[in-house]
Structure formats: C-alpha cells, structure tokens
Amino acid sequence: MKIYDELVARGLIAQVTDEEEIKELINNGKATFYIGFDPTAESLHVGHFMALCLMKRLQMAGNKPVVLLGGGTGYIGDPSGRTDMRSMMTPETIQHNCECFKKQMERFINFGEGGAIAVNNADWLLKLNYVELLREVGACFSVNNMLRAECYKQRMEKGLSFLEFNYMIMQSYDFYHLFQEYGCNMQFGGDDQWSNMLGGTELIRRKLGKDAYAMTITLLMNSEGKKMGKTANGAVWLDANKTSPFEFFQYWRNVSDRDVLKCIRMLTFLPLEQIEEMDQWEGAKLNEAKEILAYELTKLVHGEEEAEKAKTASHALFAGGSDDSNMPTTEIEADTLTNGEIGIMDLMVLCKLAASKSEARRLVQQGGVFVNDAKAETIDYKVTEAMLKEGVKIRKGKKTFHKAVYK
C-alpha cells in the first residue's frame, strides 16, 4: 500500500486541496512539508502526538519534514479552538520552550544529514517591518473572509484582540517564506487550522503567480489530538519529568473501548493487516488492545526499557501485587503536615490526584479513594508522618495509582 493510501486507511486525512497532486508527491517521496508547533509550554503533550507520528511516517516514505518552531507566532498565540486569549510569554520562555520541543522531537524524527530540518519563525517574523508587511502581505487578505473563518468566528462574541487577528497573516507568511527559502511545497495541520493554511496557499499564489506550487493537507490532528492530550487534571506530557512513563502507559491503558482501535490505527506503527484483525475484538480482548496501545506508544516516547517497566508495574498493581517501584511519586514536605499528619483531601491535591479540595472531597464521599488498599471512609481521614516514611499508596478509582513519601 502506498503511503497516501495508508494515511487515508488510518483515518488521518480530513480534506486536501488537490488530492491527485498531493498523492503523487507523497507517494514518490517528493514532498517537502512542514508542520508548525507553537511553544506554549516547555514540553510537547499527547495532543502533538498525531503530528509527530505523521512526520515520522512521511519521512520513512522518503519525504522531507520541516519542523517549524513558532518562536515568532508564539508572541501572538493561536486563537483557534480557544475561548480566551493566551497568556503572553516572555521571549526567554518562548526560546526555552522551543529548545525543549526540538530535543523531544528527536525521538520521532531524524534530523541527521539529509534528514529533517528545524527552523524557527522568529528568525523572519521578528524582522518584518510593520508598514511593509501591511503593504506586501496585508493587501492579499480579505477582512470579510478572515472574519468568516472558524478560528475567528467562535471568538467574536467573547472578543477577539487585534493581536490575535494577525495570527492568520503570520502563519500564512510562514508558508510563503518556507516555500521560497526551502522549497517547501506542502503544509499539514489540524482541521481547526484549515483557514490559516488556505491563507498560506493563497498568499503564495498571489505573490508568486498562479503557477507557484504549494499544496495543503489538513488532518484530523488537532481536534482529535487536543482531546487526547487533556485529562481531568491537566495535560499528558511527553517529558518524563512531567508525566512519568508509568503514568503515560496508564493514560493509554485507560482509553475508552470505543477509542482504543482508532488510537491504534492513527498513532501506532503496527501493520494495518494486524489492526484489521483486531477490529473484530470484543469484550476482554479490548483490554488486550489497550495494553498493546499503551506499550507501543510508551516505547515510542520513552524507549523499550521504560515501556517494559511500565507494563510490569501495571500488571503487578492490577494483580494486587506490591511492586510500586515505577509508580508516580510525590515527596511530601514536613511543613505541609500539621501535628505530624495531613488530611486526605490536602494530600490528594499535593499528589495532583484532584485539581482542588472540593474535587477531592467529592471523590472521597463517593468511595473512590483508597489508602494502602483500604477505603478512605471519611473526608477527615488523616495520613501520618510515620505512614509517609513507609510510603503511602493512594488509589483513585480502579485505575489511578500514586505514591506519597516523606521528604
């Protein structure tokens, strides 16, 4: 099966501008394509997973990835899919986050000689002269069309800043620059980026003529990926210091029955023939599919050794074993104790098992919190310093484990 057909079969392609041209480029390894990553945090999260896996698939098929780090667009912030304006980051934070992203991406993409290249749009966007940009680029955009774009439309009622309004122009200019400087002939993005991406294609054609070659593919990447990347208590990070390999494994181990095969198809590199056989699995076999998903993705992000450890620890815990060596752990400071003890609700918040004391209260009252395998019967339950020195295993519900230890 050719790579484009595989992308379609895996459910990755949502819409394209010129399918036959794009198919020809991708299948013959002639695409130089880019995907942009705005550095909104110091770690990538699983919401970026689909993009990273896509770049890896296309590079394996002989195409050339251009990783665009949004050191310039990060000054503005993408309004797509948001109900409020992003917090402004300092230049130092933006640069730090870009460096962290690049390091993490090296697990997925080959940046060696002849491989992928990484560029930072701060290198050209921050040098632009404002009036010149208005004359040369702004004249190519219709305000009416921009206001009809989904990325702006959903913000109109609550307010869209002029700063954010410029994001489409900046992203479009990226494609124009990459086309001229690197021969980048294709862009990929999530379906919530469609308007911004079409703006880039149109800018190239208006500035360089209708024969200028620029393609657009949009994937069910950000809409699905952003949903995947969030849990009740925040994001699932690719940085092991933010989300441990065990937590990462457990996140994928706990996906819903209806999503597990979709995730396997979109995110793993298992052969489609094997996945098609798994499509027939039901009942208990779906738990096996979830473990396969968790193992494959943990191996991809953290390596085979960590994936094996996470799998072993998961088996031990769910079989009622005592091996908690790979369990995510929080060290509890002495000054958080009162008279040598700490309440279960405060402890859960410190361990990030609950976002607030009110959420922790609800979980305890519903009977969903266990300390060393015994149910925490009341919200007044206390954990002592002596218990913490031994190590306290906390379980939320049936599947979330955490250990608290005295520092």
HELIX and SHEET records of a PDB file:
HELIX    1   1 ILE A    3  ALA A    9  1                                   7    
HELIX    2   2 GLU A   19  ASN A   27  1                                   9    
HELIX    3   3 VAL A   46  HIS A   48  5                                   3    
HELIX    4   4 PHE A   49  MET A   60  1                                  12    
HELIX    5   5 THR A   73  TYR A   75  5                                   3    
HELIX    6   6 PRO A   91  MET A  105  1                                  15    
HELIX    7   7 ALA A  122  LEU A  125  1                                   4    
HELIX    8   8 TYR A  130  GLU A  136  1                                   7    
HELIX    9   9 GLY A  138  CYS A  140  5                                   3    
HELIX   10  10 VAL A  143  ARG A  148  1                                   6    
HELIX   11  11 GLU A  150  LYS A  153  1                                   4    
HELIX   12  12 PHE A  162  PHE A  165  1                                   4    
HELIX   13  13 TYR A  167  TYR A  182  1                                  16    
HELIX   14  14 ASP A  191  GLN A  193  5                                   3    
HELIX   15  15 TRP A  194  LEU A  208  1                                  15    
HELIX   16  16 ASN A  222  MET A  228  1                                   7    
HELIX   17  17 PRO A  245  ARG A  253  1                                   9    
HELIX   18  18 ASP A  257  LEU A  267  1                                  11    
HELIX   19  19 LEU A  272  MET A  278  1                                   7    
HELIX   20  20 ALA A  284  HIS A  302  1                                  19    
HELIX   21  21 GLU A  304  PHE A  318  1                                  15    
HELIX   22  22 ALA A  334  THR A  336  5                                   3    
HELIX   23  23 ILE A  344  LEU A  350  1                                   7    
HELIX   24  24 LYS A  357  GLN A  365  1                                   9    
HELIX   25  25 GLU A  385  GLU A  390  1                                   6    
SHEET    1   A 6 ILE A  13  VAL A  16  0                                        
SHEET    2   A 6 MET A 215  LEU A 219 -1                                        
SHEET    3   A 6 MET A 186  GLY A 190  1                                        
SHEET    4   A 6 THR A  32  PHE A  37  1                                        
SHEET    5   A 6 LYS A  64  LEU A  69  1                                        
SHEET    6   A 6 ILE A 117  ASN A 120  1                                        
SHEET    1   B 2 LYS A 230  THR A 231  0                                        
SHEET    2   B 2 GLY A 234  ALA A 235 -1                                        
SHEET    1   C 5 THR A 329  ILE A 332  0                                        
SHEET    2   C 5 THR A 400  TYR A 406  1                                        
SHEET    3   C 5 VAL A 392  LYS A 396 -1                                        
SHEET    4   C 5 VAL A 369  VAL A 371 -1                                        
SHEET    5   C 5 ALA A 374  LYS A 375 -1                                        
SHEET    1   D 2 GLU A 341  GLY A 343  0                                        
SHEET    2   D 2 LYS A 382  THR A 384 -1                                        
END                                                                             
